[in-house]
């Protein structure tokens, strides 16, 4: 094959891939609409549309045409003569083809329709505090995952295959070791904190803060972070999320609680961290499969970096607390910066993951991880989930839900079929602490920049080290290149220990 023929083959392949990406973007937009603006009576039909588009994209990924492209572009005489972006795209679709070509297209479509309908059922069940409304949908989703595992296969543990979808290369063996080490040290630190007589004052937090005034603050902070509103928007939803359709359209959603401003403030900053990742991917990757985050764990490292390491830092509030006070002055009258800082960093084992403090957050993730493993291996049944959930929450965090809404129904992920996703939250938190340790070498005046509201150097560093690469680097490659090591939970333990010894005045 001469160079002209290779160039024509490369172009044809990338054009084919672009069509798949167009379907995916349309699906992403419909999904955003389902969770934000869609009228209730139109959701069933919208789910069918999503199913049709998903089936078409899926069929293209496993088609004979795709197989032919992959075989020809993987030829050693061809591979080295195409662009690195094309090479990485071929690697990605080769893995997807091998993973999915045995699944009948109609089964994949049925799964996508079931997931869309399950999302609607989950919202109703949560609103009515009734797990039974969601149960039949959840059982269908679990059955699909088990069916697909028979096609996908696995080596040591069936859950490894689910993990790999969200965090390539991650396994149960690695996670069990990391979580065991992390849990032991977090529980010990948590006990010291709970025994401290120096409890922060939090009464000021639970006063009425109008949602529209909260929204005004969100615009101030997101703009300071560098979020481009000409390439995005902020909306309200039941469960906050960010959607990256392309770098020119990355949308943030949040949930307002007028009785606890922390829910939306930190939730918005969290989703803003996701959005910055997607908005700052290198322009040459736009329109390709490489134009997205490399893994869910790396993605979560960005959102948790901004939410916790930046926005729960005392120096951040030296600049932004006056702005918050102006929007609701009565609430913060007489509350000093130190009181505010300690109050928003209070440790209190709680029921809701997205509202959890930094110290207990990973314990929430571990509850879900243990439950998912047991569901996939038939050690527990979906019917028993409310009881199992409540028991594990009491075991891990010392709190017990009084309702399904605050227990097993609080997260949307299972309705979407996202089994294997939850561990990425804890991994992302671990990664964020590792990234901060590396950032300290390049930005030694990190706290001083926060105090002046200068957030652009932080975003620029993250863009250079993480964002711009999109999917061109594997998660472990980014971690190794930036930090010089693999997954190391000790940096997170050290960060939390230093912080909460200060907040709780531990000896």
N, C-alpha and C positions, 0 to 999 in steps of 0.2 A: 504494500500500500504506500503510495507516494504522499508527500506532504500535503498536497492539495486535497487528496482523498481523505486524509486524516482530519484536515480542517473542516471539510464538509461533514464528516461523521460527527465530529465534536459539536458543531453548530446544530446539527439535527437532534443530537441527544439533548443538548441544553434547551433547545426549543420545546422538546417533548417534556422535559422536567419543568419548564416554565408553565406549561399548561396544568400540570399537577399542582404547582404552587398557586395558580390562579383559583383552582377549585378550593384549596386549603384556605386561601384568604377569604373567599366568599363564605365558607363554612364558619370561619372565625367571626366574621361580621354578624352572621345570623345568630351564632351562639351568644355574642355580646348583646344583641337585641333581645334574645330570649330572657336574659338575666337582668335587663334594665328597663326597656321601653315597651316590649311586646304586650299587647292586650291579652288577657287570659284566654279568651275564646279563640284566639288565633294560634295558640301555642301548639296544639296537636298537629295542625296542618304544617306549621313551620318545622316541627320535628320530622315529618315525612320528607320535607324538602331537604333538610340536613342529611337524612338517610340516603336520599338519592344521590346527592352530590358526593357524599362520603364514599358510596359504593363506586361511583365513577372514578374518583381519585384512586381508590384502592385497587380497582381493576387495572388501571394504567400502571400502577407500581408493580403488579405481578403479571403483567401481560407478556406474551411472546415477544412483542416488540421491545419491551424493557430488557428482557433476557438477552435478546440479540445485541442490543447496545452494550450491555454490561460485558458480554463475552468478548466482543470486538475491542472495546476500549480497555479491557484488562490484559489484552495481548501484550507481552513484553516489548514487542517491536513498535507498539502504538502508545503504550502508557507514558513513556518518557517524553513523548512529542506533543502532548496536550498540556494545557495550563494546569497549575497546581489546584486551582478552584475546581476544574473538571475532574481531576484525579480524586479530590476529596469527595466530590459529589458522587462519583462512581463508587467509592468505598461505602458511602452512606447507603446508597440504593442497593448495593450488593447485599449488605446486611439486612436491609428491609425485605428484599426479595427472598433471601434464604429463610427469613423468619416467617414470612406471611404467605408465600405462594401456594402453600397447601390449604389455606383457609378458603372455602368457597366464597365468592363475592357476595352471594345473597345472605350468607351467615354474618358477614361483616356489616352489611347494610342493616340487617335485623338488630345487631348489637347497637349500632349507632342510633337507631330509632328507639330502642329500649332505653338507652342512656338518656336521650332527650326527654322521653316521657317520665323517666325516673326522676329527673331534675324537677319537673313540675310536681310530681307526687311528693318529693322530699320537701318542697316549699310548703305544700298543704299540710303535710304531717307535722312539720316544725311549727307552723302557725297554730295548728290545733292540738299540739302537744300529744300526738298519737302515733307511736311507732308502727302500729298495725296498718296504717294507711300506706306506709312506705315499704313494709316487709315484703309483699309479693314482688315488687319491683327490684328490691335489693337481691332477693333470691334469684331472680332472672339474671341480674348482672353477674352475680357470683358464678352461676351456672355457665354463662358465656366465658368467663375467665378460665374456668376449669376446662371447658371444651377447647379453648384456644391453646391452653398449655399442652394439650395432647398433640396439637399440630406443631407448636414451637419446640417442645422438648426441653430438657434441662439436664444438667450434669449431677451436681450434688444435692441441690434442694430446689423444689419447684418455685419457691419464692424468688430464687436468684434470677430467673428469667423475667419476672415482673420488675425487680429492682433494676435490671439492666436497661429496661425501657426508659427509665428516668435518670439513672446514674450509671452510665456504661462502665462496666468493670467492677461494680460493687456486688458483694455477695453477703449472704447471711453469716458466713464464718467471720468476715471482717467486721460486719456491723455488730454482731454479738460481742466481739472482743472490745470494740470501741465503746459501745453502750454500757457494757459492764464496768469498764474503767470510769467512764463519765458518771454513771449513776452513783457509784460508791462515793465519789468525791463530792458530788452535788448534794447528796443526802446528808453527808457530814456537815458541809457548809450551811445547808438549810437549817439543820438542827441548832447550830451556833447562832444563826441569825434569829431564829424563833425564840431562843432563850435570852436574847439581849433585852435589857430593860429600856433601851434607847429606841423606842418605836417612833417612826415619823408620824407627824400629824397629817391626816388625810381628809379631815372634815371639809376643808375648802373645796375638794375635788367634786363632791357630789351635790353641787348646786346647779341650778338651771343655766344652761349655756345654749342660747338659740342656735339651731342648726345652720341657719344662713350666716350667722356671725362666725361660726366655726369654719364654714366654707370659705369665707373671706380670708381667714388665716391660712387655710390650705393653699390658696393661690399665692400668697406671699412666700410661703416656704418652698413650694414646688418651683416657683420661678427662681428663688435663690439657689436651689439645688441644680438648676440648669435645665429643668423640664421645659420642652418647647411646646407651648400651647398652640402654635401654628401647625404642629404635627401631632396633636393629641387633644384630649378633653377630659373633664372630670364629671362623673355621674354617680348616682346613688344606686345601691343594690342591697340585696339581703346578705350576701356574703362577699366581701371585697375581693377584687381581682384586677389584674391588668391584662390587657389584650394587645399584643403586637401584631397588627395586620401586615405592616411593613414599616420601615423606619420613618416614613412620612405620616403614619397613622398609628399611633400607640396610645391606647386609651386607659385611663385610670378610673376605678370606681372605689367608693367608700361607703361606710355605714355610719349613720349618725346616732348618737345617744346623747340627748340633751341633759341627762343626769350624770354623765361621766364623759367629759370631753376627750379623755385619753383614747377612747375607742376609735374615734374618727381621726384625731390628730396623728397618732402613731400608725394607724392603719393606712392613712393616706400617704404618709412618708414611706411606709413599707412598700406600698404598690408603686410609689414614685421611684423607688430604687430599682424595681423590676423594669419600669418604663425607661429609665435612663440607659439601661443595658441595651434595650431594643432600639432606642433612638440613635445610639452612638456606634452602631456596627459600621464597619468600613463601607464606604459607598460602592466599591467594586463588587461587594457581595450582594447588593440589592437585586432582588429578582431570582436569586439562587436559593437552593436548599440550605446553604451555609449561612444564610442571613437570619440567624436566630441564636438564642443562647445555646451553649455547648451541652449543658445538662441542667436538670432542675436543681441540683445541689449548688452548682455555681450560680445559678439564677437567684436562689434563696440567699446565697452569701451576699449578693448585692443589696437585696431588700433589707436583710437583717443588719447589714453594715450601716445603712442609712437610718433605719429605725432605732437601733440600739446603740451602736458604737458612736454614731454621730448625734442623734436626736435625744438620747437619754444621758448625754454628757452635760455636765454642769456648765461648761463653757459655751455650749450651743445656746443655752438659755440666757446667758449674759447678753446676747444680742437679741434673741427673739422673745424673751419674756415680756419686755415692755410693750411689744406689739400685741401680744396675747392679752395683756392687762387692759389695753385701750379698748379692746373689743368687748370685754365684760368686766368693767372696773370694780363693780360691787363684789364680785366673786373673789377677787384677789386683793381686796383692800386689807392692808396690814400684813399681807403674806410676803415675807422676804424671799429673796432668790434662793437662799439656802433651804428655807422651809419648803418652797416649791420643788426644788430639786430632790430633796429627800422624800417628799410626798409622792412624786411621780415615779419614784424608784422603790416604793414600799414592796416588801416581799410578803405575799399572802397566798398560800396555796388556794387555788380557785378552780372553778368548774370549766371555764371557757378558755380554750387554747389561744384564740386570737387576742384575748385580753390578759393572758398570763404575763407575770413578771419575768424578767430575764433569767432569774435563778431557777424557776420551776418549769420554764418553757419546754426544755428538752424532755422532761418527765412526761409531759402530755404526749409528746411524739412517741415515746417508748410504749405508752399504753396502746396506741393505735397500731404500732408495729407488731407487738405481741398478738393482738387480736387478729390482724390480717394474716399473719403466718398460720395461726390456728384455724382460721376459716378456710384457707386454701388447702390445708392438709387434712381437713375434715375432723379436726380435734374438737371443734365446737360447731354449733348450728346457729344459723341466722336468727331463729326464733328466740334463742337464749341471750341475744346480744345486750338488751337493756340490763339484765342482771349481771352479766359478765363485765360489761362496761363499768357499772357502778362499783362492783367489787374491786376491779383493777384501779379505779380512781382512788378508792379508799386505801388500797395497798400502797400505791405509788406516791399519792399526794396528801393522804389523810383527810380527804373531803369526799362526800357522797352526794350525787345529784338527787334532787327530789322530783325531777321531771325528765321526760324523754328529750324535751327541748334543750335542756341544759346538759343532757347526757349524750346518748348515742346519736341524736339527731343534729348535733350542733355543726357538724362539718358537711360540706356539699360533695366531697371528693368521691365517696362510694357511689353516689348516684351517677357520677360521670364515668364510672368504671376505672377510676384511678387507683387501683391496688398496686402498691409499690411506691407510691408517691410520697407518703408521709415521712419516711426516713430522710428524704431530701431536706426537710425543714431543719432537722438536727444537724445533718451534715453541712448545710449551708451556714449554720451558726458557728460550727467548728471552723469552717473555711474562713468565715469573716474575721474571727480572732487571729487566724494565721495571716490573713492579708493585712490586718492592722499592724501586726508585729513587723511585717515587711515594709509597710508604708512608713513606719517610724524612722526607718533608715533614710528615706528620701524626703520626708516632710517632718523634720524634728520639731517644728513649731506648730504642730497639729492643733493643740488646744488654743493657742493664741489666734490662729486663723478662725477657729470656730467663734471665739469671743468677738471677733470683728465681723462676723457674718460672711467671711470669705470662704465659700464652699466650692468655688470653681477649681482650685488646685486639687481638691479631693476627687471631684468628678473627672478631671483631666487625668489624674494618676490611674484611676480605675478604668477609664477608657483605654489608656495606653496598655495597661497590663491585662485587661480582661475583655472589655466591651468590643473593641474594634475587631477582635479575632472571630467573633461569631462562633460558628461551629467548626472553624478550620483547625482548632486545637481540641484535643480530648480534655476532659476535666482534670485528669491526673497530670496532663502535660502543663496545663495552666498552673496548677498547684505547685508542681515541681519547679517550673520556670520562675515563678514569682517568689515562692517561699523557700525553695531549696529542699523541700521534704514532702512526704506523702501526708495522709490523714493523721493529724496529731491533735487529739482533744485536750492536751495539757495546756495549750495556749488559752483555750476558752476557760478552763478551770482557773488559770492564773489571773485572767482578766476579771472574772467574776469575784474571785477571792479578794483581789485588791480593791475592787469597787465597793463590795458590800462590807468589808472591814471598815471602810470609811463611812458609808451611809449609816451603818449600825453601831459605829464606834466600838468595834471589837478590839480586844487587846492583842 
